[in-house]
């Protein structure tokens, strides 16, 4: 189990990778972001993207899965009050393979709640070409190690 005390500013965690299929792009977008460039291949060809792309929210959801599998599933996480910045820098397309990494940018023990601390990190997601497709500045709360 990874506790607040196990994080150090500057630590980098490789969170793994996953590929995205056209079917996943379409399924997600039809449910949650039905813009033409996410759900209609012909309309997407005429868009500024020149073809079908994943919703940015889909990319964020896939990133969240990589975070859970890579860090949070084995951590004393207590959730998050939100994030400071989310950027979609390049489109994600069918058959792209996304890889995520997390760099700890700062840590702070809570003064008002001594059972926890706050870990700030930069999440970066790249595609198989090494292009950064998403970044977000995360805020995570983690339990302090029991005495």
URKA-V606509 format. One record per residue. N is the residue number from 1. SS is DSSP state (@ for helix, = for strand, . for the rest). OMEGA is omega in whole degrees, -180 to 180 (999 if undefined). D_CENTER is the distance of its C-alpha to the mean C-alpha in whole Angstrom. Layout:
BEGIN
n: {N/N}
ss: {SS/SS}
omega: {OMEGA/OMEGA}
d_center: {D_CENTER/D_CENTER}
END
This chain:
BEGIN
n: {1/2/3/4/5/6/7/8/9/10/11/12/13/14/15/16/17/18/19/20/21/22/23/24/25/26/27/28/29/30/31/32/33/34/35/36/37/38/39/40/41/42/43/44/45/46/47/48/49/50/51/52/53/54/55/56/57/58/59/60/61/62/63/64/65/66/67/68/69/70/71/72/73/74/75/76/77/78/79/80/81/82/83/84/85/86/87/88/89/90/91/92/93/94/95/96/97/98/99/100/101/102/103/104/105/106/107/108/109/110/111/112/113/114/115/116/117/118/119/120/121/122/123/124/125/126/127/128/129/130/131/132/133/134/135/136/137/138/139/140/141/142/143/144/145/146/147}
ss: {./=/./@/@/@/./././././=/=/=/=/=/=/=/=/././@/@/@/@/@/@/@/@/@/@/@/./././@/@/@/@/./@/@/@/@/@/././././././././././@/@/@/@/@/@/@/@/@/@/@/@/@/@/@/./@/@/@/=/./=/././././=/=/=/=/=/=/=/././././././././=/=/=/=/=/=/=/=/=/=/=/=/=/././././././=/=/=/=/=/=/=/=/=/=/=/./././././=/=/=/=/=/=/=/=/=/=/=/=/./././.}
omega: {180/179/180/-176/-179/179/178/176/-179/177/176/178/172/-171/179/-177/176/177/180/-179/176/180/179/179/-179/-179/-180/-175/179/-179/-166/-176/-171/173/-174/-178/175/-172/-175/-175/-180/178/-179/179/-179/-179/177/-179/177/179/-177/176/176/171/174/178/175/178/178/179/177/178/178/178/178/177/180/-179/-174/-176/-167/-180/-180/-178/178/-178/180/-180/-176/174/180/176/-176/-175/176/-179/172/-170/178/177/174/-176/178/179/172/173/-177/175/-177/175/-179/176/180/-178/175/175/-179/174/178/177/-176/-179/-172/180/-174/174/-179/178/175/-179/173/176/179/179/178/175/-177/177/-178/179/177/-179/-178/167/169/177/-173/174/-180/175/-178/176/171/-180/178/-179/999}
d_center: {21/19/20/20/23/21/18/20/19/18/17/14/13/12/10/11/11/12/14/14/18/20/20/17/16/20/19/16/17/21/20/17/18/21/21/24/22/19/22/25/26/29/28/25/27/29/26/24/22/25/23/21/17/14/13/10/10/10/7/5/7/7/3/4/7/7/6/9/11/11/12/12/14/17/16/19/16/17/14/13/15/13/11/13/11/9/10/11/13/14/15/13/16/18/18/15/14/10/10/7/9/9/12/14/16/18/19/22/24/24/28/28/27/28/26/23/21/18/15/14/11/10/6/7/7/11/13/16/18/16/15/12/10/8/7/7/9/9/12/13/16/18/21/24/26/29/32}
END
